Amino acid sequence: MIGDQKAINLGHPSYVWRFGQERRLTLIRQCAPLEGKRILDVGCGLGTYVEKMRDFSQEVYGVDVDSEKVAEASQTLPNIQLAPAEKLPFPDGFFDVVLLHEVIEHVEDDRQAVREAHRVVKWGGRIVIFAPNRLYPLETHGVFWRGKYHFGNIPLVNYLPDFMRRRLCPHVRTYTRGDVRRLFQSLDVKFIVHTQIYPGYDKIAARRPRLGTFLRRVTYALESSPLRAFGLSHFAVVEKSVHLT
């Protein structure tokens, strides 16, 4: 039961590296070069992305609020610490790249989490965010209904009015394009990219390879059209504007 509650509140994803994760890493590298950079993964879990990013740099750090995941990740990876996104244990301007991969929707204070990422990234450094898209037709984090939590992809929940959605999904946020932009209000940043992306369809592809291939081909083509607005996740990369004195 405790494990289930953690999964509900913290949204631990699959820790098996598959096509979807590899595709996201490719997107990150296209907009935020990792080679030789000092990198932080906020909400690193077992360190899946930390491990992969160490192929490009030996200075990769991770933080998470789940002490069990931090302890397990620390057995094989360096630079893993227990810390919340809202209070990072690093000095100002310490990192070249900060990654928040599907994490801001779960933190206590998403605005403060973004401010902390902005604080610890260098001038000219980049913050990378993946976050749930309010326009995606399915709520992937499950819902509470009649006092019971239901795992799974629930259709059309994200299209409900805010007060109704909050009752069904008090454990997770979802964001419109404007919501993501407002997280950075008053911060010295410029958006390098802000778009929406569709899923990796890894589970579907494992069971029905042809269907998985078809879905990838069709929806990834939509990412170059206005219909990208209905993608699973926001993908945003912002640069901390160079401070001129």
Rosetta blueprint (number, residue, H / E / L):
1 M L
2 I H
3 G H
4 D H
5 Q H
6 K H
7 A H
8 I H
9 N H
10 L H
11 G L
12 H L
13 P L
14 S L
15 Y L
16 V L
17 W L
18 R L
19 F H
20 G H
21 Q H
22 E H
23 R H
24 R H
25 L H
26 T H
27 L H
28 I H
29 R H
30 Q H
31 C H
32 A L
33 P L
34 L L
35 E L
36 G L
37 K L
38 R L
39 I E
40 L E
41 D E
42 V E
43 G L
44 C L
45 G L
46 L L
47 G L
48 T H
49 Y H
50 V H
51 E H
52 K H
53 M H
54 R L
55 D L
56 F L
57 S L
58 Q L
59 E L
60 V E
61 Y E
62 G E
63 V E
64 D E
65 V L
66 D L
67 S H
68 E H
69 K H
70 V H
71 A H
72 E H
73 A H
74 S H
75 Q L
76 T L
77 L L
78 P L
79 N L
80 I E
81 Q E
82 L E
83 A L
84 P L
85 A L
86 E L
87 K L
88 L L
89 P L
90 F L
91 P L
92 D L
93 G L
94 F L
95 F E
96 D E
97 V E
98 V E
99 L E
100 L E
101 H E
102 E L
103 V L
104 I L
105 E L
106 H L
107 V L
108 E L
109 D L
110 D H
111 R H
112 Q H
113 A H
114 V H
115 R H
116 E H
117 A H
118 H H
119 R H
120 V H
121 V E
122 K E
123 W E
124 G E
125 G E
126 R E
127 I E
128 V E
129 I E
130 F E
131 A E
132 P E
133 N E
134 R L
135 L L
136 Y L
137 P L
138 L E
139 E E
140 T L
141 H L
142 G L
143 V E
144 F E
145 W E
146 R L
147 G L
148 K E
149 Y E
150 H E
151 F L
152 G L
153 N L
154 I E
155 P E
156 L L
157 V H
158 N H
159 Y H
160 L L
161 P L
162 D H
163 F H
164 M H
165 R H
166 R H
167 R H
168 L H
169 C L
170 P L
171 H L
172 V L
173 R L
174 T L
175 Y E
176 T L
177 R H
178 G H
179 D H
180 V H
181 R H
182 R H
183 L L
184 F L
185 Q L
186 S L
187 L L
188 D L
189 V E
190 K E
191 F E
192 I E
193 V E
194 H E
195 T E
196 Q E
197 I E
198 Y L
199 P L
200 G L
201 Y L
202 D H
203 K H
204 I H
205 A H
206 A H
207 R H
208 R L
209 P H
210 R H
211 L H
212 G H
213 T H
214 F H
215 L H
216 R H
217 R H
218 V H
219 T H
220 Y H
221 A H
222 L H
223 E L
224 S L
225 S L
226 P H
227 L H
228 R H
229 A H
230 F H
231 G L
232 L L
233 S E
234 H E
235 F E
236 A E
237 V E
238 V E
239 E E
240 K E
241 S L
242 V L
243 H L
244 L L
245 T L
